[in-house]
Amino acid sequence: MLSFALGIGTQNGQGDWLEVYYPAPQYRPDAKLVEIVRGALGDDENRSDAEAVSFLPEHCASLALALREGGFVDQAEIAETFADSQRPLVAVFLAEDHAPASVPEVYLKLHLLSHRLVKPHGIKLDGMFGLLKNIAWSSEGAIDVEELPGRQLKARLAGRPLSVDCVDKFPKMVDYVVPKGIRIADTARVRLGAYLGEGTTVMHEGFCNFNAGTEGPGMVEGRIAAGVFVGQGSDLGGGCSTMGTLSGGGNIVIKVGEGCLIGANAGIGIPLGDRCTVEAGLYVTAGTKVTLLDDEKNDAGVVAGRELAGQDDLLLRRNSQSGRVECLTNKSAIALNEALHAHN
């Protein structure tokens, strides 16, 4: 079994799932735990595919009792809490890592990423956009965009405010998961499904998409696109950008190694190895023509940026006189300010 979780969510007027919150998702769960839950909910224990099984609050007492007797106290407490729910409940069983087939499955996989149970590219998310609806994330929770006008009118008639924070397929991560040891200055800029390693700081202009993130510790003042993973001790300067596979990077997986610095307003469309520096304002793509400099800083040939992909100890800069992009060995890795990046 790949994963299991008990969740509580939101459905629209047609009964379609909009979102699901999982308090304690399980990765590679104990087989006994899965057997107990399936038995208590009357699900087929021989089922081999992924399945989202809806259940009612009245099932929670017997489910909690079975879980507690089986020694799974944390899951039993969740079931007991769900007994008072006025919202739809669901148990999701993922036997294998296939492309998700339902909204509850998508949300479980996004939770696994943000709970640091799997790393970016460690779980299949193929086709998820086609499953997710555009949602108005509001002060009254998730609302189907098509149902928003009616909800706004009802709220006005009842004399209560209904504030819409954003309209998107993804919610912000911290409404579902707050990983240990992180700082986020503007929580709306980190989507559910982001993986933020312990010691990560995301400043006001920093952004982290789903299926992307940081090993931690590190400073993020730029944009981490979908699919990009940043190594330990790396610093993304203000306004910098990483090109994800959804934004022109093709099939190349963009990553940033350990101890790297991407300067302010710079960017990369190639993966970086360890201890690399990209000068402020310089955007290096796979097709960028880069002049190599030897130890004496003489020309040693011109290569396309893709030929430098994944190499360590590079300093990429633009010559302020000729305007050409140059690359030489970076003799010093950056060192993060320990006091500035403390999370205690």
C-alpha positions in Angstrom: 0.0 0.0 0.0 1.4 3.4 -1.1 -0.7 5.7 1.1 -3.8 5.9 3.2 -5.6 8.8 4.9 -8.8 9.9 6.6 -10.0 13.2 5.3 -12.7 15.9 5.6 -13.6 18.0 2.6 -15.9 20.2 0.6 -18.3 19.3 -2.2 -20.3 21.6 -4.6 -24.0 21.4 -5.1 -23.6 18.5 -7.6 -21.7 16.5 -5.1 -18.3 17.0 -6.8 -15.3 17.2 -4.5 -13.6 20.6 -4.4 -10.9 19.9 -1.8 -9.9 17.5 1.0 -8.0 18.1 4.2 -6.0 15.1 5.7 -4.9 15.7 9.3 -2.4 12.8 9.3 -1.8 11.2 5.9 0.2 7.9 6.0 2.9 6.9 3.5 3.7 3.2 3.3 1.1 2.6 6.0 1.0 -0.5 8.3 -1.0 -3.2 6.5 -2.9 -3.8 9.7 -4.1 -0.2 9.8 -5.5 -0.4 6.3 -7.2 -3.8 7.1 -8.9 -2.3 10.2 -10.2 0.8 8.3 -11.5 -1.2 5.4 -13.2 -3.7 7.7 -14.8 -1.0 9.7 -16.1 0.9 6.6 -17.2 -2.3 4.8 -14.7 -1.8 2.0 -13.3 -4.6 -0.2 -10.0 -5.5 1.4 -8.9 -7.2 -1.9 -9.3 -4.1 -3.9 -6.0 -3.5 -5.8 -6.6 -0.1 -7.4 -6.8 3.4 -5.9 -10.1 4.3 -4.2 -11.7 7.1 -2.3 -14.4 5.7 0.0 -17.0 8.2 1.4 -18.3 7.5 4.9 -20.7 9.1 7.3 -20.2 10.6 10.8 -22.2 7.6 12.3 -19.4 5.3 11.1 -16.8 7.1 13.1 -17.6 5.6 16.6 -17.1 2.0 15.4 -14.1 3.0 13.3 -12.4 4.8 16.2 -13.0 1.8 18.5 -11.5 -0.6 16.0 -8.5 1.7 15.5 -7.9 2.1 19.2 -8.2 -1.6 19.8 -5.7 -2.2 17.0 -3.2 0.2 18.7 -3.5 3.1 16.2 -4.4 5.8 18.7 -3.6 8.8 16.5 -5.9 7.6 13.7 -8.6 6.7 16.3 -8.5 10.3 17.7 -9.0 11.6 14.1 -12.0 9.3 13.6 -13.5 10.4 17.0 -13.1 14.1 16.0 -14.8 13.4 12.6 -17.9 12.1 14.5 -19.2 15.6 14.9 -18.5 16.6 11.3 -21.1 18.4 9.2 -18.9 18.1 6.1 -18.2 15.1 3.7 -15.8 12.5 5.0 -13.6 10.2 2.9 -11.0 7.5 3.3 -8.5 7.2 0.5 -6.5 4.0 -0.2 -3.7 4.3 -2.8 -2.4 0.8 -3.5 0.2 1.9 -6.1 1.6 5.1 -7.5 -0.6 5.6 -10.5 -1.8 8.9 -12.0 -4.6 10.3 -9.7 -8.1 9.6 -10.8 -10.1 11.8 -8.4 -9.8 15.0 -6.4 -9.4 13.2 -3.0 -6.4 11.3 -4.6 -4.9 14.5 -5.9 -5.2 16.2 -2.5 -3.7 13.2 -0.7 -0.6 13.3 -3.0 -0.3 17.1 -2.4 -0.4 16.5 1.3 2.3 13.8 1.1 4.6 16.4 -0.5 3.9 19.2 2.0 4.2 16.8 4.9 7.7 15.9 3.6 6.7 12.3 3.2 7.8 12.3 -0.4 10.0 14.7 -2.3 9.3 16.5 -5.6 9.2 14.1 -8.5 8.8 11.3 -6.0 5.1 10.7 -6.8 2.9 10.8 -9.9 0.7 13.8 -10.5 0.0 13.2 -14.2 -3.4 14.6 -15.3 -4.2 16.3 -12.0 -5.1 19.7 -13.7 -8.0 18.0 -15.5 -9.4 16.8 -12.2 -9.3 20.0 -10.2 -11.9 22.7 -10.5 -11.3 26.5 -10.4 -12.2 27.4 -6.8 -12.9 30.6 -5.0 -10.8 30.3 -1.8 -12.8 32.5 0.6 -13.5 33.3 4.2 -16.2 30.7 4.1 -13.9 28.0 2.6 -13.7 26.5 -0.9 -16.5 27.6 -3.2 -17.1 26.4 -6.8 -16.6 29.5 -9.0 -19.9 28.8 -10.7 -21.7 28.8 -7.4 -19.9 31.9 -6.1 -22.5 34.6 -7.1 -25.3 32.8 -5.2 -23.1 32.3 -2.1 -22.1 36.0 -2.2 -25.8 37.0 -2.4 -26.7 34.8 0.5 -23.9 36.1 2.6 -25.0 39.7 1.9 -28.6 38.9 2.8 -27.4 37.4 6.1 -25.3 40.5 6.8 -22.0 38.7 6.9 -18.9 39.4 4.9 -17.7 36.9 2.3 -14.1 37.7 1.2 -12.5 35.9 -1.7 -8.7 35.7 -1.3 -8.0 34.1 -4.7 -9.4 32.1 -7.5 -7.2 29.1 -8.4 -7.1 25.3 -8.6 -4.7 25.1 -5.7 -5.0 26.4 -2.1 -2.2 27.9 -0.1 -0.1 25.3 1.8 -0.4 26.6 5.3 -4.2 26.2 5.3 -3.5 22.4 5.3 0.1 21.9 6.4 2.6 23.9 8.4 5.9 22.0 8.3 8.2 22.2 11.3 11.0 24.8 11.2 10.0 27.1 8.4 9.2 30.8 7.9 6.9 32.2 5.2 6.4 36.0 5.1 3.4 35.9 2.7 1.6 32.5 3.0 -0.4 33.0 -0.2 2.8 32.5 -2.2 3.3 28.9 -1.3 0.9 26.4 -2.8 -0.2 23.1 -1.3 2.1 20.4 -2.7 5.2 22.5 -2.0 8.0 20.7 -0.1 9.8 23.1 2.3 12.7 21.5 4.2 13.4 22.5 7.7 15.3 25.8 8.0 13.7 27.3 4.9 12.7 31.0 4.8 10.4 32.3 2.1 10.4 36.1 2.1 7.6 38.3 0.8 8.5 38.1 -2.9 9.4 34.4 -2.7 7.1 31.9 -4.3 7.0 28.1 -4.3 4.8 26.0 -6.6 3.5 22.5 -6.1 5.8 19.5 -6.6 8.7 21.8 -6.0 10.6 23.2 -3.0 13.7 23.2 -0.9 15.9 20.7 0.9 16.5 23.3 3.6 18.0 25.3 5.1 17.9 28.1 2.6 16.6 31.5 1.7 13.9 32.0 -1.0 13.4 35.5 -2.3 12.6 34.4 -5.8 10.4 32.0 -7.7 10.6 28.2 -7.5 8.6 26.9 -10.4 6.8 23.6 -10.5 9.2 20.7 -10.5 12.2 22.6 -9.3 14.0 21.4 -6.1 16.6 23.5 -4.4 19.5 22.0 -2.4 20.7 22.7 1.1 22.3 26.1 1.9 21.3 27.7 -1.4 20.0 31.3 -1.7 17.5 32.5 -4.3 17.9 36.3 -4.5 15.1 38.9 -4.8 13.0 38.6 -8.0 15.1 35.7 -9.4 13.4 32.9 -11.3 13.8 29.1 -12.0 12.3 27.7 -15.2 10.0 24.7 -14.5 8.9 22.0 -17.0 5.6 23.8 -17.3 7.1 27.1 -18.3 9.3 26.4 -21.2 11.9 24.0 -19.8 10.8 21.1 -21.9 11.6 17.7 -20.4 14.7 18.9 -18.6 14.2 18.7 -14.8 15.6 22.0 -13.4 17.2 21.8 -10.0 19.6 23.8 -7.9 22.4 22.1 -6.1 23.8 22.8 -2.6 25.5 26.0 -1.6 24.3 27.9 -4.7 23.4 31.6 -5.2 21.1 32.9 -7.9 21.4 36.7 -7.8 18.6 39.2 -7.7 16.5 39.3 -10.9 18.6 36.4 -12.4 17.3 33.1 -13.6 18.1 29.6 -14.8 16.7 27.4 -17.5 19.4 24.7 -16.8 20.0 22.6 -13.7 22.9 23.8 -11.5 25.3 21.5 -9.6 26.7 22.4 -6.2 28.4 25.7 -5.3 27.3 27.7 -8.4 26.7 31.4 -8.6 24.6 33.2 -11.2 25.2 37.0 -11.3 22.4 39.3 -10.5 20.3 40.1 -13.6 21.6 37.2 -15.7 19.2 34.7 -17.1 20.9 31.5 -18.4 18.9 29.2 -20.6 19.7 26.0 -22.4 20.5 27.9 -25.6 22.5 30.8 -24.1 25.9 31.1 -25.7 28.5 31.0 -22.8 32.2 31.9 -23.2 34.3 29.6 -21.0 37.3 31.2 -19.2 40.4 29.2 -18.2 42.5 29.8 -15.1 44.2 32.7 -16.7 40.8 34.1 -17.7 41.5 33.6 -21.3 38.8 32.4 -23.8 38.6 28.6 -23.8 35.7 28.2 -26.2 32.0 28.9 -26.5 29.3 26.4 -25.4 25.5 26.4 -25.1 24.1 26.7 -21.6 22.8 23.1 -21.8 26.4 21.8 -21.9 27.0 23.3 -18.4 23.9 21.6 -16.9 24.5 20.0 -13.5 28.2 21.0 -13.3 29.6 22.1 -9.9 31.6 25.2 -9.0 30.5 27.5 -11.8 30.4 31.3 -11.7 28.1 32.6 -14.5 28.3 36.3 -15.2 27.8 38.9 -17.9 30.9 41.0 -19.0 29.9 44.6 -18.3 32.0 45.8 -21.3 31.3 43.3 -24.1 27.9 42.1 -22.8 28.9 38.4 -23.4 27.9 35.7 -20.9 31.0 34.2 -19.3 31.7 31.2 -17.1 34.6 30.5 -14.8 35.2 28.3 -11.8 33.6 29.6 -8.6 36.2 29.2 -5.9 34.0 30.0 -3.0 30.6 28.7 -2.0 28.1 31.0 -0.4 27.5 30.8 3.4 24.1 31.6 4.8 23.9 34.0 7.7 23.1 31.6 10.6 21.4 34.2 12.8 19.3 35.6 9.9 18.1 32.1 9.0 17.4 30.8 12.5 14.0 29.3 13.0 13.8 28.9 16.8 
